[in-house]
């Protein structure tokens, strides 16, 4: 075989001929053995022989009947001058796809459960209702401490300015009541704004430390 023949796009290998005609390489070998591809369609000798595509198609159109063209499950394309299109990709199996998705969800669930168990072991979780109750209790205790200190503050002011301690204490308690009320209302608002569930670290892309 000459260099020009090797470079000729119309001269192909046996495997390439099988791909273009959408048949198996074994089918091409069978056609050669049966003489359905012969003479001018064969370029070269022996194992290195190549096939003249158009000549082979012309010979096969004469030697093959319609039934033989369906031997590989797809019609053999013997149209002159047109290379056969690649065989269509197999259709997706919906059952297999569903099973694959279910398996993926199962793996993701296991990974998340393991991460949550690790966070729980490290004490990263707290009940939202208990957290809100603890915040309210702490605020009430602070206000009680402040209110209890009013007596001592009134005594110090009364002694400093030589005025009755009872009058000073009454005035301070009167002024403290709206302060206490505003603090309680602000705490209620902040408590209501707290989410019932706070996102885990892994939901923010940080993962378990």
Backbone torsions as a table, in degrees:
resi	resn	phi	psi	omega
1	UNK	NA	135.1	-176.9
2	UNK	-85.3	168.1	179.0
3	UNK	-63.4	-37.2	-179.3
4	UNK	-64.8	-34.9	178.1
5	UNK	-68.0	-38.3	179.8
6	UNK	-65.1	-29.4	-178.5
7	UNK	-90.8	-5.1	-176.7
8	UNK	-76.1	117.3	-179.2
9	UNK	-65.4	-17.6	178.2
10	UNK	-82.5	-7.2	177.8
11	UNK	-109.5	120.1	-171.9
12	UNK	-126.1	164.6	175.2
13	UNK	-76.8	169.1	179.2
14	UNK	-63.5	-40.1	179.0
15	UNK	-65.4	-39.4	178.5
16	UNK	-67.4	-37.4	176.8
17	UNK	-61.7	-42.4	178.5
18	UNK	-60.8	-42.3	-179.7
19	UNK	-64.9	-43.4	-178.0
20	UNK	-67.2	-35.0	-179.8
21	UNK	-89.7	-1.8	179.2
22	UNK	60.2	47.7	174.5
23	UNK	-130.5	174.7	178.4
24	UNK	-83.7	155.3	174.4
25	UNK	-57.5	-32.0	177.8
26	UNK	-63.9	-34.2	178.6
27	UNK	-67.3	-37.7	176.4
28	UNK	-63.5	-43.5	178.3
29	UNK	-61.3	-37.9	178.3
30	UNK	-64.7	-43.0	179.2
31	UNK	-62.4	-39.8	178.0
32	UNK	-64.4	-44.0	-178.6
33	UNK	-65.5	-35.0	-179.0
34	UNK	-84.0	-4.4	179.5
35	UNK	80.1	11.8	178.2
36	UNK	-73.0	-26.6	169.0
37	UNK	-114.5	122.4	-171.7
38	UNK	-156.5	175.4	170.8
39	UNK	49.8	-119.7	-174.2
40	UNK	-64.2	-14.7	179.4
41	UNK	-80.6	-13.7	-177.9
42	UNK	-103.8	121.7	-178.2
43	UNK	-109.7	117.1	-178.8
44	UNK	96.3	-176.7	-175.6
45	UNK	-129.2	152.5	171.2
46	UNK	65.1	-145.4	-175.6
47	UNK	-67.2	-23.8	-178.3
48	UNK	-89.7	2.4	-178.5
49	UNK	-63.8	143.3	177.5
50	UNK	-119.3	174.7	-172.0
51	UNK	-121.6	131.2	171.3
52	UNK	-76.8	112.2	-170.4
53	UNK	-58.2	-51.2	-176.0
54	UNK	-69.0	-37.4	178.1
55	UNK	-65.0	-41.2	179.2
56	UNK	-64.2	-41.3	179.2
57	UNK	-62.7	-42.1	-179.5
58	UNK	-62.0	-42.9	179.7
59	UNK	-66.4	-40.6	-177.9
60	UNK	-69.2	-33.0	176.8
61	UNK	-62.3	-31.0	179.7
62	UNK	-83.7	-31.1	-171.4
63	UNK	-98.6	-18.1	-178.2
64	UNK	-101.6	138.5	172.1
65	UNK	-90.8	174.6	-175.0
66	UNK	-61.4	-40.8	-178.0
67	UNK	-61.5	-38.5	-179.2
68	UNK	-67.0	-25.1	-177.6
69	UNK	-73.3	-10.8	179.1
70	UNK	-106.3	17.3	-174.8
71	UNK	-65.6	-23.9	-178.3
72	UNK	-106.4	16.0	177.0
73	UNK	89.0	-7.0	177.2
74	UNK	-142.5	145.6	-175.5
75	UNK	-63.4	128.7	176.2
76	UNK	-67.0	127.0	-176.4
77	UNK	-89.7	107.2	-178.9
78	UNK	-113.7	20.6	178.6
79	UNK	-68.1	135.0	-178.1
80	UNK	-68.9	138.7	172.6
81	UNK	73.8	5.7	-178.3
82	UNK	-127.6	118.2	177.7
83	UNK	-73.9	142.3	-178.7
84	UNK	-65.5	139.6	177.3
85	UNK	-71.3	151.2	177.8
86	UNK	-59.0	148.2	179.3
87	UNK	-61.4	139.3	-179.2
88	UNK	-62.6	147.6	179.1
89	UNK	-66.9	145.2	179.4
90	UNK	-62.5	144.5	179.0
91	UNK	-66.4	145.1	179.6
92	UNK	-67.1	144.2	178.2
93	UNK	-88.3	110.8	-176.3
94	UNK	-62.5	-34.5	179.3
95	UNK	-66.2	-44.7	179.1
96	UNK	-63.9	-40.5	178.0
97	UNK	-62.7	-41.4	-179.9
98	UNK	-65.6	-42.1	178.1
99	UNK	-63.1	-37.9	179.1
100	UNK	-65.0	-41.7	178.9
101	UNK	-65.3	-41.3	179.0
102	UNK	-62.8	-40.4	178.8
103	UNK	-64.0	-40.6	178.9
104	UNK	-63.9	-43.4	178.7
105	UNK	-62.8	-38.2	179.1
106	UNK	-63.2	-42.8	179.1
107	UNK	-64.4	-43.8	179.4
108	UNK	-62.6	-39.5	179.0
109	UNK	-64.2	-43.5	179.1
110	UNK	-63.0	-42.8	179.5
111	UNK	-62.6	-42.3	-179.7
112	UNK	-66.7	-42.2	179.6
113	UNK	-61.5	-40.9	179.1
114	UNK	-64.8	-40.5	178.9
115	UNK	-65.6	-40.3	179.4
116	UNK	-66.2	-38.6	177.4
117	UNK	-63.5	-38.6	178.5
118	UNK	-67.1	-42.3	177.8
119	UNK	-64.4	-40.3	178.2
120	UNK	-63.8	-39.8	179.2
121	UNK	-62.7	-33.9	-179.2
122	UNK	-85.9	0.5	177.6
123	UNK	79.6	25.9	-177.5
124	UNK	-79.9	-15.9	-176.6
125	UNK	-100.5	146.5	173.8
126	UNK	-147.6	143.2	179.2
127	UNK	-67.9	132.8	-177.4
128	UNK	-63.4	-40.9	-178.7
129	UNK	-66.4	-37.3	177.6
130	UNK	-68.1	-36.3	178.5
131	UNK	-64.8	-43.8	178.3
132	UNK	-63.1	-42.5	179.7
133	UNK	-63.8	-39.2	179.7
134	UNK	-65.6	-39.3	178.2
135	UNK	-64.0	-42.5	179.0
136	UNK	-64.8	-40.8	179.5
137	UNK	-64.3	-41.0	179.7
138	UNK	-63.9	-39.8	179.4
139	UNK	-65.5	-42.7	179.9
140	UNK	-62.2	-40.1	179.2
141	UNK	-63.9	-41.3	179.5
142	UNK	-63.2	-43.8	179.9
143	UNK	-65.6	-36.9	177.7
144	UNK	-64.2	-40.4	177.0
145	UNK	-61.9	-45.6	179.7
146	UNK	-61.9	-44.5	-178.2
147	UNK	-65.6	-37.6	178.1
148	UNK	-66.3	-25.6	-179.5
149	UNK	-80.7	-8.0	-178.2
150	UNK	-63.2	-35.4	-179.2
151	UNK	-62.1	-46.5	179.6
152	UNK	-65.7	-39.3	178.8
153	UNK	-65.1	-40.5	179.1
154	UNK	-63.8	-40.3	178.9
155	UNK	-63.5	-41.2	-179.7
156	UNK	-66.3	-41.7	179.9
157	UNK	-67.2	-41.8	-179.2
158	UNK	-62.9	-42.4	179.3
159	UNK	-66.7	-36.6	-177.3
160	UNK	-70.2	-39.4	-174.5
161	UNK	-106.6	3.7	177.2
162	UNK	55.9	53.0	175.8
163	UNK	-127.4	159.9	-177.1
164	UNK	-60.9	131.4	-180.0
165	UNK	-63.3	-34.1	-179.1
166	UNK	-61.8	-40.6	-179.7
167	UNK	-68.5	-39.4	178.8
168	UNK	-64.9	-44.4	-179.0
169	UNK	-63.1	-42.0	179.1
170	UNK	-60.5	-43.4	179.9
171	UNK	-64.7	-42.8	-178.1
172	UNK	-66.5	-39.5	178.2
173	UNK	-66.8	-37.6	178.9
174	UNK	-63.5	-42.1	-179.5
175	UNK	-74.8	-25.2	-176.6
176	UNK	-77.8	-27.5	-176.5
177	UNK	-58.0	-49.7	178.4
178	UNK	-65.4	-30.9	176.6
179	UNK	-63.6	-44.7	178.5
180	UNK	-62.8	-40.6	-179.2
181	UNK	-64.2	-44.5	179.7
182	UNK	-63.9	-38.9	179.0
183	UNK	-64.7	-40.9	179.2
184	UNK	-65.5	-41.6	179.5
185	UNK	-66.2	-41.3	178.4
186	UNK	-63.8	-38.5	178.8
187	UNK	-65.7	-37.5	179.0
188	UNK	-64.9	-39.9	179.0
189	UNK	-64.6	-46.6	-179.6
190	UNK	-63.8	-36.9	178.9
191	UNK	-66.6	-38.0	178.8
192	UNK	-68.9	-24.1	-180.0
193	UNK	-81.6	-14.3	179.4
194	UNK	-69.8	133.6	178.7
195	UNK	-70.2	151.9	176.6
196	UNK	-68.1	-29.8	179.4
197	UNK	-133.4	127.0	177.0
198	UNK	-95.1	131.8	-179.5
199	UNK	-56.6	141.5	177.3
200	UNK	-71.3	165.7	178.8
201	UNK	-62.0	-39.2	-176.2
202	UNK	-68.7	-19.8	177.2
203	UNK	-74.6	-19.9	176.2
204	UNK	-92.2	6.9	177.2
205	UNK	84.7	8.0	-177.9
206	UNK	-92.5	-24.2	-180.0
207	UNK	77.2	-179.9	179.1
208	UNK	-80.2	127.5	-176.9
209	UNK	-69.0	NA	NA
